[in-house]
Amino acid sequence: METKRQKRIAKILQMDLAEVLQTAIRKNNVHNLIITVSKVTVTPDLSLARVFVSIFPSNKAKDLLTELQNNSKVFKNEVAQRVKHQLRKMPELTFFIDDSLDYIEKIDRELKSGNNPID
């Protein structure tokens, strides 16, 4: 279970990281791509932050995830500059794909087609 402190730091990191990623997309002049930082979880010792990103269109997700992982030090540095008065030590960032929307869409498609696995 997360403590209040972990939740507060995760929320701060989520907001600032979303702004950093959106700025990076605009700066690199990338079109037709939406990145959302859907969730951030922080370990109890505040040394590691797991960042879950939702990427649309999902066919670009794997390529973009490797790009995010390769540039995690750059993103860590930019976020650290934003939160330097709130955190002493910036946690390491690890990125994961949040595929919950794809999962929900798949279930919805199956239910609409009549292949209800519950019946």
C-alpha positions as CSV (number, residue, x, y, z in Angstrom):
1,M,0.0,0.0,0.0
2,E,1.3,3.4,-0.9
3,T,1.8,6.1,1.7
4,K,0.5,9.6,1.4
5,R,4.0,10.8,0.6
6,Q,4.4,8.2,-2.2
7,K,1.1,9.2,-3.7
8,R,1.9,12.9,-3.5
9,I,5.3,12.5,-5.2
10,A,3.8,10.2,-7.8
11,K,1.2,12.9,-8.7
12,I,3.8,15.6,-8.9
13,L,6.0,13.4,-11.2
14,Q,3.0,12.5,-13.3
15,M,2.0,16.2,-14.0
16,D,5.6,17.4,-14.7
17,L,6.5,14.4,-16.8
18,A,3.4,14.8,-18.9
19,E,4.4,18.4,-19.6
20,V,8.0,17.4,-20.4
21,L,6.8,14.7,-22.8
22,Q,4.3,17.0,-24.6
23,T,7.0,19.7,-24.9
24,A,9.4,17.1,-26.4
25,I,6.8,16.0,-28.9
26,R,6.1,19.6,-30.0
27,K,9.8,20.5,-30.1
28,N,10.5,17.5,-32.4
29,N,7.6,18.4,-34.6
30,V,5.9,15.0,-34.3
31,H,2.3,15.0,-35.6
32,N,-0.5,12.4,-35.1
33,L,0.8,11.1,-31.8
34,I,-0.8,11.4,-28.4
35,I,1.1,10.4,-25.2
36,T,-0.6,10.3,-21.9
37,V,1.1,9.6,-18.6
38,S,-1.7,7.5,-17.1
39,K,-0.1,6.5,-13.8
40,V,3.1,6.8,-11.8
41,T,4.0,4.6,-8.9
42,V,7.0,5.3,-6.6
43,T,8.8,2.7,-4.5
44,P,8.8,3.3,-0.7
45,D,12.4,4.4,-0.7
46,L,11.6,6.9,-3.5
47,S,14.5,5.6,-5.7
48,L,12.4,4.3,-8.6
49,A,9.4,5.6,-10.4
50,R,7.4,3.4,-12.7
51,V,5.8,5.5,-15.4
52,F,2.8,4.0,-17.3
53,V,2.2,5.8,-20.6
54,S,-0.7,5.4,-23.0
55,I,0.2,6.0,-26.6
56,F,-2.2,6.6,-29.5
57,P,-2.0,5.2,-32.2
58,S,-1.0,2.0,-30.5
59,N,0.9,0.6,-33.5
60,K,3.7,3.1,-32.6
61,A,3.8,2.2,-29.0
62,K,6.7,-0.3,-29.0
63,D,9.0,2.0,-31.0
64,L,8.1,5.0,-28.8
65,L,8.6,3.0,-25.6
66,T,12.2,2.1,-26.6
67,E,12.7,5.8,-27.5
68,L,11.5,6.8,-24.0
69,Q,13.6,4.2,-22.3
70,N,16.7,5.3,-24.2
71,N,16.1,9.0,-23.3
72,S,15.0,8.4,-19.7
73,K,18.1,10.2,-18.4
74,V,17.1,13.3,-20.4
75,F,13.6,13.2,-19.1
76,K,14.8,12.6,-15.5
77,N,17.0,15.7,-15.8
78,E,14.2,17.9,-17.1
79,V,11.8,16.8,-14.5
80,A,14.4,17.1,-11.8
81,Q,14.9,20.8,-12.7
82,R,11.1,21.3,-12.3
83,V,10.8,19.6,-8.9
84,K,14.2,20.6,-7.4
85,H,12.5,22.5,-4.6
86,Q,10.1,19.7,-3.8
87,L,12.4,16.6,-3.9
88,R,15.9,16.1,-2.7
89,K,16.6,13.1,-4.9
90,M,14.9,12.4,-8.2
91,P,13.8,8.8,-8.7
92,E,15.0,6.8,-11.6
93,L,12.3,6.6,-14.3
94,T,11.3,3.3,-15.9
95,F,8.6,3.4,-18.7
96,F,5.9,0.9,-19.3
97,I,3.1,0.8,-21.8
98,D,-0.4,1.1,-20.3
99,D,-2.5,-1.1,-22.5
100,S,-5.6,-0.9,-20.5
101,L,-7.5,1.0,-23.1
102,D,-6.7,-1.6,-25.8
103,Y,-7.8,-4.3,-23.4
104,I,-11.1,-2.5,-22.7
105,E,-11.6,-2.0,-26.5
106,K,-11.0,-5.7,-27.1
107,I,-13.6,-6.7,-24.5
108,D,-16.1,-4.2,-25.9
109,R,-15.6,-5.5,-29.4
110,E,-16.1,-9.1,-28.2
111,L,-19.3,-8.3,-26.4
112,K,-20.7,-6.4,-29.4
113,S,-19.9,-9.2,-31.7
114,G,-21.9,-11.7,-29.6
115,N,-18.9,-13.7,-28.3
116,N,-19.8,-13.2,-24.7
117,P,-17.4,-15.6,-22.8
118,I,-19.6,-15.3,-19.6
119,D,-22.7,-16.9,-21.3
